[in-house]
C-alpha cells in the first residue's frame, strides 16, 4: 500500500512539474503579444431633414441608414449629441420647440419652446444648451433639461449655426443676415465680429485642439476654415449649397450636408466622398458620435501575470490538500 502511495505521489509531482514547465513556455512565447483592444461600437452620423421631417443615422461610411424619429407638419433643423449621456438634441423651427431623445430615437422629451429655433450646441461640462432663434434674432441658453431659459444676445439679423468652445468659455455663431461669424463669452458678454463679408454662412464647427473653426457658406457654395480668431481664412471645398457641418478631428475628416446628399473630406478639403445620396428633401443639421477603440483595462502583460499567479495558487492549493490528506509523505 505504501509503495502504491509513493508511486502515486511521484506521478502527481511529475504532472505538476510538467504543468509548470508548460505554463512557463506559454508565458515566454506570448511575452511580446500586444494588448487587446475593444471597440465600444460603430461610429455614426446623425442628420435632420426638414423636408421629410425625419432624424436619421448611419455608419460614417454611409451604410446602415436608420430612421430614428419622424414627425408631421414640422421643420427639423439642427442636431447635436451628448453621446456620453446617450442623448440627441434637435431644434424644430416648424413646431417652435427644442426636443431631445435617446440616441436610438426612444424617450422623446420636449425641453422648451422657442419662436423659430435654428442652431443648437451643448456645454456638457457646464450642463447648458445654447441655441439661436431667428424669430427673435437672439442667442439663448438653458439647462440641459430645458429649465432656466435665459436670453444672452439680442439684436442679431438671421442667426443660424452655433458652436461652443468649453475650454475657452466662448460660443461662436453664424449670422446669415449680416454675413458674419461672431463670438462671445458663454454668458453673452464681449460680442466680437470674427469673420465678416461672407455670403450666407449657415453652420459652424470647431476644432479646438487644432485652433480652427470651419463653416459652410450657402451663398458662396463653399466650405472654409480659419483660426479661432478669424485670421488665415482658407477655401477648402466647393459644394453646392452646403448647410450643416461636423468634424471628426481624431479621424481627420469633416462631414457636411447639402439639400440632397451627405459628403465628407479630409480636414484640408481633399479626398471628397459622397456618403448618402438618396432619400433627401431638405437636409439641415448633422452631428457625429465618434467611438474610439479603447484598451482593455487589464493589459496583456498584466493578464499573463495574473494567469501565472492563478496557476501558482492552484499548485499550492493542490500540494497542501495532498499533504493534509496524507497523499504526500512529509519528507517531500
N, C-alpha and C positions, 0 to 999 in steps of 0.2 A: 504493500500500500504506500509506504514511504517512498519507494522507488518510483511509483506511478506519479506521486505528487511532485517529486523532483523533476521528472521528465516534463510534466505539465507546466511547471513553473519556468523551466528553461525555455520551453516553446513560447510561452506568453512573453517572456523577457525579450526573446529574439524578435517576436512580432512587434513589440513596442519600439524596439531599436530600429527596425526596418521602417516603421511608420514615421518615426522622427527623421530618419535619413531622407525618405521620400519628400516629406514636408520641407526639409532644408533645401533640397534640389529645386522644388517647385518655387520657393520664395526667391532663390537666387536667379532662376530663369526669368522670373517676372519682375525683377527689381527695377528694370528700366521702363516698365509699362506706363503710359501716360494716364493722368487722372481721367475718369469717366465724366462726360458732360451730358446733361439732360436739357432738352428744350422745354420751356414752360408751355408752349403751344404755338400755333402758327401766327405770325404777324399778319394783321389785317388792316384794310382801309374801310372807312365808313363814309357815306355821302348822302346828301339830301337832293331831292328832285321836286321843285315847286310845281312842275307840270304833271307829274304822276302822283304827287302827294305821298311819296314813299321815302323811307330811310332804308338803305341797303348796305350790305358789306360784302367784301370778297377778300381773298388772299391778295398779297401785294403784287402778284403777277397777273391778277385779273380773273383767276379761276375761282370756282365755287361761289358764285354770286347768290346771295340770300336776301330776301325781303324781311326786314325786322319789324317795320312799323308802317302802317298805311292808314290814311285818313281821307276825308272828303271835304270839298269846299274850303281848301286850306292853301297855304303858300309857304311851304317849309323853306327855311333859309340856311343859316349857318349851323354847324355842328362842332362840338368839342367833346373830349373824353376825359374822364377821371378813371383811367384804367386800373389804378391801384384799388379803387373802391368798386370797380365793376360797373361804372355808370357812364351813360352818354347824355349830353345836354344839347338841346337844339332850340332855335328860335322859329316862331311861326308868325309870319307877317300877315297872313290872311285871317288867322284866328286871334291875333293880337295877344300872344302868350308865349311863355317860355316853359318848356317841359323837360323832364328827364326820365330815363328808364334804365333797366339793366342792359348790359351790352348785348344781350340776345333779344331785346325788344320787350321783355316782360316787365310788369310792375311799372306802368306808365304813371307819372305824377305831374300834376300841374303845380308849378312853382310860383309863378307870378304872372300878372297881366301887364302889358305894355302896348301903347298905341300901334307902332309898327316896328317891332324889334328886328334887327338885322344881324350884325356880327356878335359873337359871344366868345369869351375867353375865361379861363379859370386861374385863380391864385389858390392852388390846392393847399399849400402850407399855411396860407392866411385864412383859409376857409371862406373865400369870397368868389363870386362870379361877377363879371363885368360885361356889359353889352351896350351896343349902340342902338339908338332909336331914331329913325328918320321921320317919324311922325311928329316928334317933339324936338328933333335935332339936338339930342342930348347923349351923353355917356352916363350910364347908371351903374350902380353897384348893389349887391345884396349878398346875404349869406348863401351858402350852397343849397340850403333848403328853401330859398326864396324869401325868407323873412328879412326884415330890416332894410328895405329898399331905400337907397339914397341917390340923389342927383349929384353928379360930380362935375360935369362940364355942360354948359349951355351955349347957345348962340352958334352952333355949327350949321352947315348947309345941307349936306346929304351924307351923313356918316354911314360907313358900311363895315368893313372888316376891322377887327381889333385883336391885339395880341398883348400878352403880359410878360414882362421880364421880372420874375420874382426876386432874383438876386440883386438887381439894382433898384427895385421898387418903382419901376416905370411901366406905363402902359402906352402902347402905340396904336393909332387908328388911321384909317384911310377916310378921306372926305371927298367924295365924288363931286360934290357941288363946288368946292373950291380948288379941286385938283391938287390936294396936298396930302402929305403924310405928316401927322403931328404926334407929339408925345407929351406926357405929363406925369407927375408923381401919382402913385396909386390912390392918393386922397383927392386928386383933381387939381392940385396946386402946380404952379410953374409950367403952364402950357407953352410949348415951343413948336415952331414950324421946323420940320426935319428935312423934308423934300418938298419942293414946290414946282409948279409948271408941268405937272403930269397931265395925262388925258384919261379921265375916269378911272382912277385907281380903285380897285374893288376889295382885295383881301391882302392880308399881310401875315407873314410868319417869321419867327426869329430863330436864328442860330446863335444863341448866347455865347456858347463856348468858342465859336469862330468869330464872334464880334460882327455878325452880319444880319441884315434884315432883307427879306425877299418879299416882293409884291407883284400882283397881277395888274395889268393896265388894260382895261377893257377897250378904251378908245384907241389905244396905240397898238392893240393886238400883240402884246409882248409881255414877257416876264423880266423883271430887273432885280438887281440887288445893290446894296450899298453898305457901308459901315453903319453901325448903330447910331452914329451922329449925323448920318445923311451924306457923308463925303464918299468919294470914289464910286460913283454910280456906274454900273455895268449893265449892258444889254446881254441877256442870257439866251432867251428863246423867243422866236416869233411864233405865235399861236393865235388862232382865230378866236377872238372873244374869250380869253381866259377869265375865270371868276375865282373860285376857291383855290387855295394853295396850302400845302402841308409839307413838312420836312421830316425825313428820316436821316438825321445827322450822322448817326453811327453807321448807317448803311451807305452814306454818301449820295443820297437821292432826294429829289424834290418831286412831289406829286401835285397835279393840278387838274381841275375840271373845266370843261367848256360846256356849251349847251348840249353837245351830242357825244362826248366821249371823255374818258379819263386817260391821262398821259403821265409819263414820268421821264426824268432825265437825271444825269449826274448833276451835282450841285453847281457845276460850272456851265451847265446848259448843253453839254454834249450827250450823245447816245440817247436820243429821244425815242421812246417806245409808246405805242398805243396799247392800253391795257384792257379797257372795256369800251366797246364801240356801238352797242345796241341797247335799246330799251330806255333811252333818254328823251326827255322833252325840254326841261329847263333845270339842269343841274346847277347847284349853287355852292354848297359847302362840302368840305372834305376834311377828314381827321384820320390819324393813324394810331394804331395800337401796336407798338413795336415790342416784341417779346424776345429778349436776348437769351442766348444759351447760358446757363448758369452752372458752375461746378457743383458736383455732389458735395454735401457738407463734409464727408469723410474722404479725403484724397486717397488715391490708390496706395501710396506708401503707408498711410495710417491704417488702411484696411488690411494690408498684409501684416502689419504689426499686430493688429487685433486678432487676425487668424492664428498667428504663431502663439500669441498669448493664450487664446482659447484652447489650442491643441495641447500646450504645455499643462494647462489646468486639467484637461481631461486625463492626461497621462498621470499626473499627480493623484487625481481622484481614484483612478483605477488601481494604481500602486497601493495607495493607502487602504482601499477596500480589500484588496487581496491579502495584505498583511493582517488586517483585523480579522479576516475570515480564515486565517491560518493557512492560506493557499501559498504564501511565500515563507520560506524559512527566515528566521530572524537575522541570520548572518548575511543575507543578501542586501 
